[in-house]
Structure formats: structure tokens, C-alpha cells
Amino acid sequence: MSSSQTKRTPPKHSQDSITTESLNEKLLKCTQLESSLDKLKKLKASKEVESKSSAARLELCSILSDIIIIDPVFASSHTALERLWRYCFYGRISELRSAASKEKSRHKKRSMNNAASSSSLGNNNHGDVSVESQKSDNNVIDSIEKQLQLFLKEAVALYSYLIKKYGEHLKDETSCSSQDDDDEFVNAVVSSLYRMHIYLGDLYRYSNSIQKAEETYVKSSKLYPGTGNPFNQLAVVAQSQESQTVLALYYYARSLMAASLPFETSRPNLVRLFENNLKWIRENDRGNNGNASIMHKSLVGVGKKAQKDWMNKQKVVMTRTVMAKFVELQYALFKGISIEDGDDKVDLNELMEMMEKQLVGFDELFAMSGVSESLLCKILAVLAFSTLGAGNSGKLCSSEQLVGDILNRGVVMNNQAIAFSFLLRFVALLAKHTKNNIEKNEAAGKIKVGIIRPLSSLLLGVKFTTHLYGGSKWFHGLSLYPVHNASGHVDTSPIRDLCQQSHFKFWESMADVANCFRALDLVWFDGPTPPECNDVRDFSDFICYVPFETFLTRSSEGKYASLDEAMAALASSSSNTSKSVEDEAIVKIRLILGAVTKATRPASSLGTDETFFLEENPATNTLQVLRDDAPESTVDDMLLDNAGNELDVDESEPKSQYADLGVPLLTPAALLANNLPASTPPIEQNKPTKDDSVVPNVLLDLTVPQQPKPAQQKPLPPPPGLAPPPGFGGPPVNANSTSASINSNPPALLSLLPQPQQIPVDNQYAFGLNLGTSTNGAFQTYANNEIKPQTGLNLFDTLNPFASSSRQTNEPHTGIDIDFLLNESLNKSNGISGKNAQTASAEDPYNHGESLLNFLFDNNSSED
């Protein structure tokens, strides 16, 4: 007997004498019947062929059903379920549906021909012939459809019976005291139940039993959580209903970004959904661009019931329009922004306008409570899909896949950054309406936490956005946001501006809503154990979705559902029903506050490498946005040793290994430090370099308002520099001069520049700013404690933190090529006005001329 039969009692209808040999004999008979059906399928259709095919299908169905019921392990290993579906049901269903479709097409064509003939011949007996022909066609179509419905009914009965029997197997397993030896049996039963539900869902869909089809597909998705196939089927069901376009988009997103087995067939299906949605917009667009401002009918003098009916109708129309525009926007993000003429992608300016109008539409729709919490969560899941798959047809792309592909890296990075900006503002909009809802309830004297809306979608958005801020291998647009000391960037572009505005809008809204939660001052916020996202009932449907898998995890690690998960999936109601509405709201609020707290800078954050976006205002005891995320000054760090003891200034000054060469450091940042003295001692003339070239000994004379100097601060001798750029002071000091003076207080912008270090490269001296800092601002060091630049082997590359990677270098380039990504790869888009910075001349690759300082100090005045 099979291994499974030796461990459990066979079903009542089976015989104890059933052996593996007898099952193999049955399987051999099945193979012969399948071969006969393949041959009959190639013959011309006739009553005899149909009769033989029907008899073979019936016998094959009986044998395969016995195998499936007798031994689930044997049946699973020999694909009995797949063979049963393919030969006994799917093939016959396809034949009947195809025949009905052909008859309907012929009937339509004959009706058109008869109408044309009647028109040309005038009124005569031709009309009677047409009526008789129409009745005959209808009878044929009705006969085929009746056969199809009867066949579907019988198939539903069989699969329902198989599911019931396998459910009993699972119940028997739960009653066993030991389940260690039954993993193979449980896996076979659960995997078979997954396929049975897929097939049963298809049968319900063919029968137009939409609700039953959806319920069955959802169960199959829980039996195999990591696959995308059930979600593709759910999308097909939703797509058949015109008003559920967003729901269909959500299911396609789930299918394509399933954690274990994405269903690639969904991608062309998704494109068809996008195209059909565009067609609907062209046919129904009323010129309101998806906004809610379409309620123009005067309701003065109209009764309350009539007003309510009218408002409900307008709400439905507005919701449909806003959602259609939302799907259109996701299609634009799916394709990406246009980078060359003639492509079918959207222009950046047009895309930004679409996003702005979409937010206005959502704002007005939320004010009317026109979107359910469940749909809002699904919209968040769609936005997560669009963010990670932006500009790449919804495909995930890891960091390893982008190595060496500079052009594609730029396209993906910019498109993801744009999509993320919309996500941030959408979550900010949710936070705004949550805050308004709290204030409205407080004004009405309602303090119940359970009525606060929306909470689930806000929490889902907060968890996903903070996850991306923390770094994800699928997200590459974070460098365009003001994080990790990115506030020091001097380059600008429409995309970077958009990202910065969205960043601060999001964190401002999070500070506001967190302050509202804290003002409630409810003691149960500090519970004994911190909650998890898995505790939220609304999130159970998002398990095994790649964008959310870092904070929504399964309780088991197997491919298919565990025994407990399978039993819960087969149950008619959700298993997580123990919490009340109030308790659920408490969990959500605590999770939101936990995410906000993690992003808030503590009172003492010195030495941490974390990035913070909020801070506590000690005067008001409220949260506010942390606008300056730059690390502390490196000068202060140099005044402390490893033990935290203060050092003298002379001991703290780093000494370059090339200092003895006598070459002055070209250091605008050092000259502009906030604690420089008002005057400096004379500087000797520079010594020539190895190639006998001489760097001019010129200092900057900056005339800016005087600022108070730090108490008891020793003066730092400034190294020589360049002539001041236009507008920064008087004429340059004469080259023969032996002394010069410098103002002690520079402009704040220039003081943000990091300390440079002089490094020789190929017999030249590259005056490189060390931009290879860690997140806490500490310089990276290499062998012999030598500080090397991460980017830049000439002056232009040095002053530009993200210099072009097209330069030749002996050192590995580890920085991100932002200039190339923002300008070079997107300069053909009408919406991008970014310009390439001037580079040094070909004759002198290390040109230190004044034009380069214009780039650094007078960037806004450069030519358009």
C-alpha cells in the first residue's frame, strides 16, 4: 500500500485492497483514454465523434476521480487533478463556448444581410423568411448554451465534492496527536485544494456566478499565498465589470509582484486594462479632468430626499471619474516619462499636472467619504506597485541588475522618484483627512477612537514609505530626496524639486497627525507589548506581496499554507475576529506613532548613523519637521578624541601626507568656516609642483556681515585659495603679495562644503572634496589613513558632488552619477530644463579658472 494509506484509515468508499499496483493500472488506463481523446479531437465534428468523445471523457473522469480520492499523495505526484481538468472539463467547455460564440456571430451577420435585403426589395414575404431564420438561429444558440450550463453544473458538483472530501482529510489531521510524519500528506492535500479552488472558480466564472467565483479565488490565494495566478483570475472577474477598474488593477499588481511565483501572463492583461480605461475616458470625459467639481445643478427648492438622491448619483459619477483618471496616471507611471521624441510616454510637465489634478480629485472625494477603507488600502498597494515598477513596465529591478547599466539606472531612478513623490503626497492627504476627522469628532463631543477614519490605509502608507526611506533593494530613487546629507546638493532639477516638496509635505502631515493622536492623551497607547502589522485584520489580504513583505510576514515558511492556515482559509469567516473596533483602532494608532517616533530625532543623537526627519519642539512639546538633516560640523568632531576628551586645535588638525610638497590646498570650504579669524598671518609663496607648474597664491577677500566668534577658539590658519567670484568682495590680491586678509564670516551656503584633501593622480594634483561620507558624516579612510575622494579627479568633478562617470580614472567610481541621470538621460523631455555644468577645457583637464567658481558660487546666474 502507499505510504499515506499505511498511516490513516482509507475513505469509506475505498477498499483496503487498493494497492499502488492497482493505482498504476488505473493510471495506465487513463493514459490510453487521453490518447483516444486526442485522436478524436482531430476528426471532423459529427454525432458519432461527439458520442465517442463523451463516453471516453466520462470513463476518464471516473477513474481519475477515484485516484484523487483514494490517495492524495499518489494523485498529486501524477498530476491527476490537472489531467482531470484538461481532458474532462476544460476541453469540452472551450468547445461549447466557441460554438456558441460562432453561432452568435453568424446570427448577427445574417440579421444584417436580411435587413439590407429587405430594404432593397421593399416590403414583401422576405420579412417572414427573416423572422423564421432568426428563430432558427436562436434555437441553435439556446441549445448550445443549455448544454454548456448543464455541463458546468455537473462539473461544479464534482469539484465541490472533491473539495469537501479533502477538507475532511485536513480535519482528520488536526485531530491527530502527532503530525510530524504527515507533512507529505498535508502538502499534497493543500496543494490539491489550491488547484481545485482555481478550477472551481473558473467554473463559477463561466457560469456568470461572479460573487462565488471571487470567493473561491480568494480561498485559493490563501492556500498558496505566494503565487499570482489566483489574483490574475480575480482581476479577470473585476475587469468584466466596468466600474471595478481600480480593483482589477490592484489584482494585476498582486499577481505580478507575488512573493513566490509571479504570474507573467498578467502583464499583457494589465496593458489591455489600461487601454480599455483610456478608451472609456475618451468616450465619457466631461472635461473635468477627473476632479470632483462636477456638481453644478442647483438644488434650491428641492426636497431633502431628491437632494440626497442627486448627491448620491453625483458621488457615484465623481468616484468613477476620479478612479478612471487614477488608473490613467498609473499607466503613465507604468510606461515612464518621455526621454525622446516619438515614444508613447508622457511628458514630465504633463505627468506632474496629472498628479496634481489627481490629488485634487482625491481630496474632494475624501471630504465626501466617497472611498471605503478597504479600497483605500488597495489603492496604496497599487501605488506601491507603481513606485517599484515605475518606468519599467511594472517589473521589479534590484540594485544588482542595474550595475553597469548607467542609462537604465537613470531612467529607473528618476521614474521611481517621481512615482514615490505622488505616493508621499497621497499619504499626506490621508493624514490630513485623519486629522480633520479627529478634530470634527472632538468638536461634536465624540471621543471614540473606533470612529476615526482613515486609519488602516494611513498605517499601510506610513509603513511602506518609511520602509523605502530606510532603504530597499527594489527602490533606487532615494538619492533625489533630501536624506543622508542630500540637503547640501547645489544642483537643481524639476524632479529634485518635486521630490523635496513631496518629502516635506509628507513629514509635515505626519507631524500634524501624530500631534493630534498625542493630544488625545489616552493611557492605553503605552501597552505592555508593542503591536505588529500582522495584528491588523485589514492587512491579512496583503501577505506575500513583495512591496509589503518586510512588515507583513507569514506565520509559516512553507510553499503552501500550513495546516492551520489551510483550515482558516477554508472557513467561511475570518479567523481574526477577537478584537473589537476600538482595539483595532488602538493597534493602528500605536503602530503609526511607533513609526513616527522612530523617525524623530532623540535629544541625544550624537554618534548615531540613523537619519531623522522630525524633532521635538521643547517649547510646545509637539513634533515638527527637521529641515536641516546635515550632520554636525566636522570641526567639532576633530576637537574630540576617541574617548570624547577635548583636544587642542593644533592636535586636531589633520595633516596631509603631501603637505611637505608645499602645494597649497584649494579649499573654499576651509576658507569659509564659521570660526575663521578676521586676519591671517602672511603666507609664503607656493613651491612648484613636480611638473614645474605653479598654483597661484591668491586668497578670497569676502565682505559679509560680522558674526560673533566662538568663545576661546584658537584661530585656524587658512590655506591659499582663488580669486573671489563676482559679488563676493574686492579685487584679487596681487600674486606678488606676501600677506592677505580674509573676513571671518562666510555665506552660509559655502560653509556647507566639506573639507577637501589633496591627492596626486597621474602626476597631477586633483583637489578632491571627500564626499565618501557615511550617514553620520564621518569620512571614509583607506590604507595608511589616507583620505581619498569618492568622486572627482579634476576641479570640476571635485566641486560637483555627482560628477559625470564618463571620466577616466584609476580609482573605482562608487558615487551615483546624478548629473548624467538628471540631465543627460532626460534632456529630451520637454518638462526637464536641467543643464549640463561646464567642464574644464580639453587642453587643460585640471583647469582651475574662475568659470568653475561661477558654477559653485553663482550657479543661479548661469545661462539657461
MOCORSUL-V105381 format. One record per residue. N is the residue number from 1. RES is the residue in one small letter. PHI is phi as a letter, one per 20 degrees, with the letter a starting at -180 (999 if undefined). Layout:
N/RES/PHI + N/RES/PHI
This chain:
1/m/999 + 2/s/f + 3/s/f + 4/s/f + 5/q/f + 6/t/f + 7/k/d + 8/r/b + 9/t/f + 10/p/f + 11/p/g + 12/k/f + 13/h/f + 14/s/e + 15/q/d + 16/d/f + 17/s/e + 18/i/f + 19/t/c + 20/t/f + 21/e/f + 22/s/f + 23/l/f + 24/n/f + 25/e/f + 26/k/f + 27/l/f + 28/l/f + 29/k/f + 30/c/f + 31/t/f + 32/q/f + 33/l/f + 34/e/f + 35/s/f + 36/s/f + 37/l/f + 38/d/f + 39/k/f + 40/l/f + 41/k/f + 42/k/e + 43/l/e + 44/k/f + 45/a/f + 46/s/b + 47/k/f + 48/e/f + 49/v/f + 50/e/f + 51/s/f + 52/k/f + 53/s/f + 54/s/f + 55/a/f + 56/a/f + 57/r/f + 58/l/f + 59/e/f + 60/l/f + 61/c/f + 62/s/f + 63/i/f + 64/l/f + 65/s/f + 66/d/f + 67/i/f + 68/i/f + 69/i/f + 70/i/f + 71/d/b + 72/p/g + 73/v/f + 74/f/f + 75/a/f + 76/s/f + 77/s/f + 78/h/d + 79/t/l + 80/a/f + 81/l/f + 82/e/f + 83/r/f + 84/l/f + 85/w/f + 86/r/f + 87/y/e + 88/c/e + 89/f/c + 90/y/f + 91/g/f + 92/r/f + 93/i/f + 94/s/f + 95/e/f + 96/l/f + 97/r/f + 98/s/f + 99/a/f + 100/a/f + 101/s/f + 102/k/f + 103/e/f + 104/k/f + 105/s/f + 106/r/f + 107/h/f + 108/k/f + 109/k/f + 110/r/f + 111/s/f + 112/m/f + 113/n/f + 114/n/f + 115/a/f + 116/a/f + 117/s/f + 118/s/f + 119/s/f + 120/s/e + 121/l/e + 122/g/n + 123/n/f + 124/n/b + 125/n/f + 126/h/f + 127/g/f + 128/d/f + 129/v/f + 130/s/f + 131/v/f + 132/e/f + 133/s/f + 134/q/f + 135/k/f + 136/s/f + 137/d/f + 138/n/f + 139/n/f + 140/v/f + 141/i/f + 142/d/f + 143/s/f + 144/i/f + 145/e/f + 146/k/f + 147/q/f + 148/l/f + 149/q/f + 150/l/f + 151/f/f + 152/l/f + 153/k/f + 154/e/f + 155/a/f + 156/v/f + 157/a/f + 158/l/f + 159/y/f + 160/s/f + 161/y/f + 162/l/f + 163/i/f + 164/k/f + 165/k/f + 166/y/f + 167/g/f + 168/e/f + 169/h/g + 170/l/f + 171/k/f + 172/d/f + 173/e/f + 174/t/f + 175/s/e + 176/c/f + 177/s/f + 178/s/c + 179/q/c + 180/d/f + 181/d/e + 182/d/d + 183/d/f + 184/e/f + 185/f/f + 186/v/f + 187/n/f + 188/a/f + 189/v/f + 190/v/f + 191/s/f + 192/s/f + 193/l/f + 194/y/g + 195/r/f + 196/m/g + 197/h/f + 198/i/f + 199/y/f + 200/l/f + 201/g/f + 202/d/f + 203/l/f + 204/y/f + 205/r/f + 206/y/f + 207/s/e + 208/n/m + 209/s/e + 210/i/f + 211/q/f + 212/k/f + 213/a/f + 214/e/f + 215/e/f + 216/t/f + 217/y/f + 218/v/f + 219/k/f + 220/s/f + 221/s/f + 222/k/e + 223/l/f + 224/y/c + 225/p/f + 226/g/e + 227/t/d + 228/g/d + 229/n/g + 230/p/f + 231/f/f + 232/n/f + 233/q/f + 234/l/f + 235/a/f + 236/v/f + 237/v/f + 238/a/f + 239/q/f + 240/s/f + 241/q/d + 242/e/g + 243/s/e + 244/q/d + 245/t/f + 246/v/f + 247/l/f + 248/a/f + 249/l/f + 250/y/f + 251/y/f + 252/y/f + 253/a/f + 254/r/f + 255/s/f + 256/l/f + 257/m/d + 258/a/f + 259/a/f + 260/s/d + 261/l/c + 262/p/f + 263/f/d + 264/e/f + 265/t/g + 266/s/f + 267/r/f + 268/p/f + 269/n/f + 270/l/f + 271/v/f + 272/r/f + 273/l/f + 274/f/g + 275/e/f + 276/n/f + 277/n/f + 278/l/f + 279/k/f + 280/w/f + 281/i/f + 282/r/f + 283/e/e + 284/n/c + 285/d/f + 286/r/d + 287/g/n + 288/n/e + 289/n/l + 290/g/n + 291/n/e + 292/a/e + 293/s/e + 294/i/c + 295/m/e + 296/h/d + 297/k/f + 298/s/f + 299/l/d + 300/v/f + 301/g/n + 302/v/e + 303/g/f + 304/k/f + 305/k/f + 306/a/f + 307/q/f + 308/k/f + 309/d/f + 310/w/f + 311/m/f + 312/n/f + 313/k/f + 314/q/f + 315/k/f + 316/v/f + 317/v/f + 318/m/f + 319/t/f + 320/r/f + 321/t/f + 322/v/f + 323/m/f + 324/a/f + 325/k/f + 326/f/f + 327/v/f + 328/e/f + 329/l/f + 330/q/f + 331/y/f + 332/a/f + 333/l/f + 334/f/g + 335/k/e + 336/g/n + 337/i/f + 338/s/f + 339/i/c + 340/e/b + 341/d/f + 342/g/n + 343/d/e + 344/d/e + 345/k/e + 346/v/e + 347/d/f + 348/l/f + 349/n/f + 350/e/f + 351/l/f + 352/m/f + 353/e/f + 354/m/f + 355/m/f + 356/e/f + 357/k/f + 358/q/f + 359/l/f + 360/v/f + 361/g/f + 362/f/f + 363/d/g + 364/e/f + 365/l/f + 366/f/f + 367/a/f + 368/m/e + 369/s/l + 370/g/e + 371/v/c + 372/s/f + 373/e/f + 374/s/f + 375/l/f + 376/l/f + 377/c/f + 378/k/f + 379/i/f + 380/l/f + 381/a/f + 382/v/f + 383/l/f + 384/a/f + 385/f/f + 386/s/f + 387/t/f + 388/l/f + 389/g/d + 390/a/f + 391/g/m + 392/n/c + 393/s/l + 394/g/m + 395/k/e + 396/l/f + 397/c/b + 398/s/e + 399/s/f + 400/e/f + 401/q/f + 402/l/e + 403/v/f + 404/g/n + 405/d/d + 406/i/f + 407/l/f + 408/n/f + 409/r/f + 410/g/f + 411/v/f + 412/v/f + 413/m/f + 414/n/f + 415/n/f + 416/q/f + 417/a/f + 418/i/f + 419/a/f + 420/f/f + 421/s/f + 422/f/f + 423/l/g + 424/l/f + 425/r/f + 426/f/f + 427/v/f + 428/a/f + 429/l/f + 430/l/f + 431/a/f + 432/k/f + 433/h/f + 434/t/f + 435/k/f + 436/n/f + 437/n/f + 438/i/f + 439/e/f + 440/k/f + 441/n/f + 442/e/f + 443/a/f + 444/a/e + 445/g/m + 446/k/d + 447/i/d + 448/k/f + 449/v/f + 450/g/f + 451/i/e + 452/i/f + 453/r/c + 454/p/e + 455/l/d + 456/s/f + 457/s/f + 458/l/f + 459/l/f + 460/l/f + 461/g/f + 462/v/f + 463/k/f + 464/f/f + 465/t/f + 466/t/f + 467/h/f + 468/l/f + 469/y/f + 470/g/f + 471/g/o + 472/s/c + 473/k/f + 474/w/e + 475/f/d + 476/h/c + 477/g/e + 478/l/f + 479/s/f + 480/l/e + 481/y/d + 482/p/f + 483/v/c + 484/h/l + 485/n/m + 486/a/f + 487/s/f + 488/g/e + 489/h/f + 490/v/d + 491/d/e + 492/t/c + 493/s/a + 494/p/g + 495/i/f + 496/r/f + 497/d/f + 498/l/f + 499/c/f + 500/q/f + 501/q/f + 502/s/f + 503/h/g + 504/f/f + 505/k/f + 506/f/f + 507/w/f + 508/e/f + 509/s/f + 510/m/f + 511/a/f + 512/d/f + 513/v/f + 514/a/f + 515/n/f + 516/c/f + 517/f/f + 518/r/f + 519/a/f + 520/l/f + 521/d/l + 522/l/d + 523/v/f + 524/w/f + 525/f/f + 526/d/e + 527/g/f + 528/p/f + 529/t/c + 530/p/f + 531/p/f + 532/e/c + 533/c/f + 534/n/f + 535/d/f + 536/v/e + 537/r/f + 538/d/f + 539/f/e + 540/s/f + 541/d/e + 542/f/d + 543/i/f + 544/c/m + 545/y/d + 546/v/g + 547/p/g + 548/f/d + 549/e/f + 550/t/f + 551/f/c + 552/l/c + 553/t/d + 554/r/e + 555/s/f + 556/s/c + 557/e/d + 558/g/f + 559/k/f + 560/y/e + 561/a/f + 562/s/f + 563/l/f + 564/d/f + 565/e/f + 566/a/f + 567/m/f + 568/a/f + 569/a/f + 570/l/f + 571/a/f + 572/s/f + 573/s/d + 574/s/f + 575/s/e + 576/n/e + 577/t/c + 578/s/f + 579/k/e + 580/s/e + 581/v/f + 582/e/f + 583/d/f + 584/e/f + 585/a/f + 586/i/f + 587/v/g + 588/k/f + 589/i/f + 590/r/f + 591/l/f + 592/i/f + 593/l/f + 594/g/f + 595/a/f + 596/v/f + 597/t/f + 598/k/f + 599/a/e + 600/t/e + 601/r/f + 602/p/f + 603/a/f + 604/s/c + 605/s/d + 606/l/f + 607/g/n + 608/t/e + 609/d/d + 610/e/e + 611/t/d + 612/f/d + 613/f/c + 614/l/c + 615/e/b + 616/e/e + 617/n/e + 618/p/f + 619/a/f + 620/t/d + 621/n/l + 622/t/c + 623/l/e + 624/q/b + 625/v/f + 626/l/e + 627/r/f + 628/d/d + 629/d/e + 630/a/f + 631/p/f + 632/e/f + 633/s/g + 634/t/f + 635/v/f + 636/d/f + 637/d/f + 638/m/f + 639/l/e + 640/l/c + 641/d/e + 642/n/f + 643/a/e + 644/g/n + 645/n/e + 646/e/f + 647/l/d + 648/d/f + 649/v/f + 650/d/f + 651/e/f + 652/s/e + 653/e/f + 654/p/f + 655/k/d + 656/s/f + 657/q/f + 658/y/d + 659/a/f + 660/d/f + 661/l/f + 662/g/n + 663/v/e + 664/p/f + 665/l/e + 666/l/e + 667/t/c + 668/p/g + 669/a/f + 670/a/f + 671/l/f + 672/l/d + 673/a/f + 674/n/f + 675/n/d + 676/l/f + 677/p/f + 678/a/f + 679/s/b + 680/t/c + 681/p/f + 682/p/f + 683/i/d + 684/e/f + 685/q/f + 686/n/f + 687/k/e + 688/p/f + 689/t/e + 690/k/f + 691/d/e + 692/d/m + 693/s/e + 694/v/c + 695/v/e + 696/p/f + 697/n/e + 698/v/c + 699/l/d + 700/l/e + 701/d/d + 702/l/e + 703/t/d + 704/v/c + 705/p/g + 706/q/f + 707/q/c + 708/p/f + 709/k/e + 710/p/f + 711/a/f + 712/q/l + 713/q/d + 714/k/f + 715/p/f + 716/l/d + 717/p/f + 718/p/e + 719/p/f + 720/p/f + 721/g/b + 722/l/d + 723/a/f + 724/p/f + 725/p/f + 726/p/g + 727/g/n + 728/f/d + 729/g/q + 730/g/f + 731/p/f + 732/p/f + 733/v/f + 734/n/f + 735/a/f + 736/n/e + 737/s/f + 738/t/d + 739/s/b + 740/a/b + 741/s/c + 742/i/b + 743/n/f + 744/s/e + 745/n/c + 746/p/e + 747/p/f + 748/a/f + 749/l/f + 750/l/f + 751/s/f + 752/l/f + 753/l/f + 754/p/f + 755/q/f + 756/p/e + 757/q/b + 758/q/e + 759/i/c + 760/p/f + 761/v/c + 762/d/l + 763/n/m + 764/q/d + 765/y/d + 766/a/e + 767/f/e + 768/g/e + 769/l/f + 770/n/f + 771/l/d + 772/g/e + 773/t/e + 774/s/f + 775/t/f + 776/n/e + 777/g/n + 778/a/f + 779/f/f + 780/q/e + 781/t/d + 782/y/c + 783/a/g + 784/n/m + 785/n/l + 786/e/e + 787/i/e + 788/k/d + 789/p/f + 790/q/e + 791/t/c + 792/g/n + 793/l/d + 794/n/b + 795/l/f + 796/f/f + 797/d/f + 798/t/f + 799/l/f + 800/n/e + 801/p/f + 802/f/c + 803/a/f + 804/s/f + 805/s/e + 806/s/f + 807/r/f + 808/q/e + 809/t/b + 810/n/e + 811/e/e + 812/p/f + 813/h/e + 814/t/d + 815/g/f + 816/i/e + 817/d/e + 818/i/f + 819/d/g + 820/f/f + 821/l/f + 822/l/e + 823/n/d + 824/e/f + 825/s/e + 826/l/c + 827/n/f + 828/k/e + 829/s/f + 830/n/f + 831/g/e + 832/i/d + 833/s/d + 834/g/f + 835/k/c + 836/n/f + 837/a/f + 838/q/f + 839/t/d + 840/a/f + 841/s/f + 842/a/f + 843/e/f + 844/d/c + 845/p/f + 846/y/d + 847/n/f + 848/h/d + 849/g/f + 850/e/f + 851/s/f + 852/l/f + 853/l/f + 854/n/g + 855/f/f + 856/l/f + 857/f/e + 858/d/c + 859/n/f + 860/n/f + 861/s/e + 862/s/f + 863/e/f + 864/d/f
